[in-house]
Amino acid sequence: MNDRPIGFGVVGLGFGYGHCRRIQQVEGAVLVAVSDLSRERGEKASAEFGVPWYAEYEAMLQREDLDVVVIATPSGLHGQLGAMAARYGKHVISEKPLEVTTQKAEELIDACRSAGVRLAVNYPLRFYPDLRRTKVLLTEGRLGRILLAEARLKWYRSQEYYDGAGWRGTWSLDGGGALMNQTIHQIDLLQWLVGKVSRLMGHYETINHAIETEDLGLGLLKFESGAVGTVLGTTACNPDMGTEIIVHGTAGTVILRNDQLASVHIDGVDDPVAYFNSIPLD
């Protein structure tokens, strides 16, 4: 790539439209092409961002100025499109989840490893300021030994939300429902903050939507560290009540609501909120 900007292409111009905007805001990155089966979406993006639109994804992959492909298609297509990009020597950024089954995810990982290209999954909440500060707090052991970690997502999605995009709430293209599509971010955060899970048990069901997959999921977790955890994710909570991450340790507690600090207690710290906000993000 020498000294030129890193060239990005985006496939899937529903959710991917936002990626196009963000790429153009990053120094050293340049959007060089977009791909989508829809002429309407493709021509709209081409006009707004000043880049060519490709109905044929493989034709976009042949561009020499394309270095990284961002995959923002329905989840069940991530592996196929990512592996194709890897064969053309392109790095891959996949929207979450990486794929809808562990087998397909492993196949994509192997394809990128064999091609010598990088593979990343988009979990943007890890970069939110208060979540980064929470990570530092836990890494430094300021809450003591972690005892309990909880993740809750209580969102509302109408039936029209699922009906308006034929892939949502399907096993083949969504890979799940409230857990796989929405609560996956909070599940990722629990593991990022507390560590790997050694055992789990759960329950899921469809309680309020006409979809194949779950709109409610519950989980009980045991972390390798010895901490325990809970997960609750639903798209049937009307009205929408947002998200929470709660971590309890022997020396304190931190609570985040909708990805921002709601409450923090740290033994021996007179003003824990000020202490929390002073944690550097470098």
Solvent accessible surface area in square Angstrom, and as a share of the most:
residue,aa,sasa,rsa
1,M,107,0.48
2,N,153,0.79
3,D,147,0.76
4,R,95,0.35
5,P,66,0.42
6,I,64,0.33
7,G,0,0.00
8,F,28,0.12
9,G,0,0.00
10,V,0,0.00
11,V,8,0.05
12,G,9,0.09
13,L,4,0.02
14,G,52,0.50
15,F,130,0.54
16,G,0,0.00
17,Y,24,0.09
18,G,17,0.16
19,H,20,0.09
20,C,0,0.00
21,R,113,0.41
22,R,121,0.44
23,I,15,0.08
24,Q,95,0.42
25,Q,143,0.63
26,V,86,0.50
27,E,174,0.78
28,G,44,0.42
29,A,19,0.15
30,V,61,0.35
31,L,6,0.03
32,V,15,0.09
33,A,0,0.00
34,V,0,0.00
35,S,2,0.01
36,D,11,0.06
37,L,164,0.82
38,S,28,0.18
39,R,153,0.56
40,E,143,0.64
41,R,107,0.39
42,G,0,0.00
43,E,85,0.38
44,K,125,0.53
45,A,0,0.00
46,S,32,0.20
47,A,89,0.69
48,E,90,0.40
49,F,18,0.07
50,G,67,0.64
51,V,15,0.08
52,P,57,0.36
53,W,50,0.18
54,Y,49,0.19
55,A,45,0.35
56,E,124,0.56
57,Y,23,0.09
58,E,77,0.34
59,A,39,0.30
60,M,0,0.00
61,L,1,0.00
62,Q,113,0.50
63,R,63,0.23
64,E,164,0.73
65,D,50,0.26
66,L,2,0.01
67,D,15,0.08
68,V,13,0.07
69,V,0,0.00
70,V,5,0.03
71,I,0,0.00
72,A,10,0.08
73,T,18,0.10
74,P,34,0.21
75,S,6,0.04
76,G,11,0.10
77,L,62,0.31
78,H,1,0.00
79,G,9,0.09
80,Q,112,0.50
81,L,20,0.10
82,G,0,0.00
83,A,19,0.15
84,M,35,0.16
85,A,0,0.00
86,A,2,0.01
87,R,168,0.61
88,Y,79,0.30
89,G,46,0.44
90,K,17,0.07
91,H,52,0.23
92,V,2,0.01
93,I,53,0.27
94,S,0,0.00
95,E,12,0.05
96,K,30,0.13
97,P,8,0.05
98,L,27,0.13
99,E,10,0.05
100,V,16,0.09
101,T,68,0.40
102,T,115,0.67
103,Q,124,0.55
104,K,83,0.35
105,A,18,0.14
106,E,96,0.43
107,E,94,0.42
108,L,2,0.01
109,I,52,0.26
110,D,71,0.37
111,A,28,0.22
112,C,2,0.01
113,R,167,0.61
114,S,102,0.66
115,A,45,0.35
116,G,65,0.63
117,V,17,0.10
118,R,191,0.70
119,L,48,0.24
120,A,48,0.37
121,V,47,0.27
122,N,36,0.18
123,Y,44,0.17
124,P,50,0.31
125,L,19,0.09
126,R,81,0.30
127,F,147,0.61
128,Y,91,0.34
129,P,70,0.44
130,D,23,0.12
131,L,1,0.00
132,R,82,0.30
133,R,40,0.15
134,T,0,0.00
135,K,61,0.26
136,V,47,0.27
137,L,1,0.00
138,L,22,0.11
139,T,100,0.58
140,E,109,0.49
141,G,40,0.39
142,R,81,0.30
143,L,0,0.00
144,G,30,0.29
145,R,161,0.59
146,I,30,0.15
147,L,74,0.37
148,L,54,0.27
149,A,0,0.00
150,E,22,0.10
151,A,0,0.00
152,R,85,0.31
153,L,1,0.00
154,K,64,0.27
155,W,64,0.22
156,Y,75,0.28
157,R,59,0.21
158,S,34,0.22
159,Q,54,0.24
160,E,126,0.57
161,Y,53,0.20
162,Y,11,0.04
163,D,96,0.50
164,G,68,0.66
165,A,20,0.16
166,G,74,0.71
167,W,62,0.22
168,R,70,0.25
169,G,1,0.01
170,T,26,0.15
171,W,116,0.41
172,S,77,0.50
173,L,57,0.28
174,D,1,0.01
175,G,10,0.10
176,G,3,0.03
177,G,1,0.01
178,A,0,0.00
179,L,46,0.23
180,M,47,0.21
181,N,21,0.11
182,Q,8,0.03
183,T,0,0.00
184,I,20,0.10
185,H,32,0.14
186,Q,5,0.02
187,I,51,0.26
188,D,14,0.07
189,L,1,0.00
190,L,1,0.00
191,Q,80,0.36
192,W,52,0.18
193,L,12,0.06
194,V,19,0.11
195,G,28,0.27
196,K,142,0.60
197,V,38,0.22
198,S,63,0.40
199,R,162,0.59
200,L,131,0.65
201,M,129,0.57
202,G,59,0.57
203,H,96,0.43
204,Y,123,0.47
205,E,75,0.34
206,T,57,0.33
207,I,89,0.45
208,N,88,0.45
209,H,19,0.08
210,A,86,0.66
211,I,29,0.15
212,E,107,0.48
213,T,1,0.01
214,E,7,0.03
215,D,0,0.00
216,L,30,0.15
217,G,0,0.00
218,L,77,0.38
219,G,14,0.13
220,L,100,0.50
221,L,24,0.12
222,K,64,0.27
223,F,2,0.01
224,E,118,0.53
225,S,79,0.51
226,G,40,0.38
227,A,2,0.01
228,V,67,0.38
229,G,2,0.02
230,T,46,0.26
231,V,11,0.06
232,L,39,0.19
233,G,0,0.00
234,T,9,0.05
235,T,0,0.00
236,A,20,0.16
237,C,26,0.15
238,N,108,0.55
239,P,99,0.63
240,D,72,0.37
241,M,130,0.58
242,G,10,0.10
243,T,11,0.07
244,E,26,0.12
245,I,6,0.03
246,I,13,0.07
247,V,0,0.00
248,H,58,0.26
249,G,11,0.11
250,T,74,0.43
251,A,24,0.18
252,G,8,0.07
253,T,28,0.16
254,V,0,0.00
255,I,32,0.16
256,L,1,0.01
257,R,122,0.44
258,N,90,0.46
259,D,30,0.15
260,Q,126,0.56
261,L,36,0.18
262,A,46,0.35
263,S,50,0.32
264,V,12,0.07
265,H,104,0.46
266,I,2,0.01
267,D,79,0.41
268,G,87,0.83
269,V,32,0.18
270,D,150,0.78
271,D,81,0.42
272,P,25,0.16
273,V,71,0.41
274,A,53,0.41
275,Y,63,0.24
276,F,0,0.00
277,N,80,0.41
278,S,77,0.50
279,I,12,0.06
280,P,98,0.61
281,L,46,0.23
282,D,184,0.95
